[in-house]
Amino acid sequence: MASFAGGSIATYLGWRWIFIFSIVFSILSMWLIKDTPESKSESAGGFKFDYTGLMVFIITMLLLNVLITYGSELGWTSL
């Protein structure tokens, strides 16, 4: 959705407007969360990083990129 919005803005208004909208939305979001209290719960124990999840994510993103980039050349999209 973001790439569609960015492409539409760049096509119809010009690429510089993307930065202007980014600034406006950043200021608006900072204003909207200004008085929101933090609701962080207390930590119960030690933190353990999920290396397996990170590897699965990296491999999935890599395979998705290969599918999008080379899918038509490899014949994956032809019936």
N, C-alpha and C positions, 0 to 999 in steps of 0.2 A: 504494500500500500504506500509506503514511504517513497519508493522509487517511482511509482506512478504519479504521486503528488509532486515530487521534485522534477520529473520530466515535464509535467504539465506546466508548472511554474516557469521552467526554463524555456519552454516552447512559446508560451503565450505572453509572458511578462519580461523574460530575459533572465540569464543565469545569476545576475547580481541580486535579484529579489529573493533568492533562496537564503542568502545570508541575512537579509533584512527580516524575513519571516522567522528565521532562527533566533535572532535577537529578540524579536517581539514575543515569541512563545517562551523563551527563557525567562524574560522579565515577568511575563504573566504567570508562569508556573512558580517562580520565587514568591510572588505576591500572594498566590493562592495557598501556599504552604507556610506562610509567615508565622501564624499563631498556632500551628498544629503541634500538640504536645508529642514528645517522643514516647513510644510505647515499646521500648526494648525490654525483653524479659531478661532476668538474671541467668547467667550461664551456669549449667549444672556440672560441667566437667571440662575435660580437656578437648581441644579441637583437633580433629584428624582430617587431613585433606583427602578428598576422594580422587585418587590418581586413576583408578579404573574408569570412573565417570568422565574424567578429562580425556582419557585416551579414546573412549567410545565417541565422545563429542567431536574430537579432532578427526577421527577416521570418517565419521558420518558427514562432516562438512567437506572433507576432501573428496569423498565419493559423490556427494551432491554436486560439487563444483565440476568434477569430471563428467558427470551425466549432463549437466547443462552445457558445458563447453564442447565436448566431443561426442555427445550422444547421437547426433545425426550422422556424423562421419563413421561411427562404429556400427550404425544400423540398428540402434536400440529403439528408435522411434518409428521405424518402418514396419508395417504389418507383413 
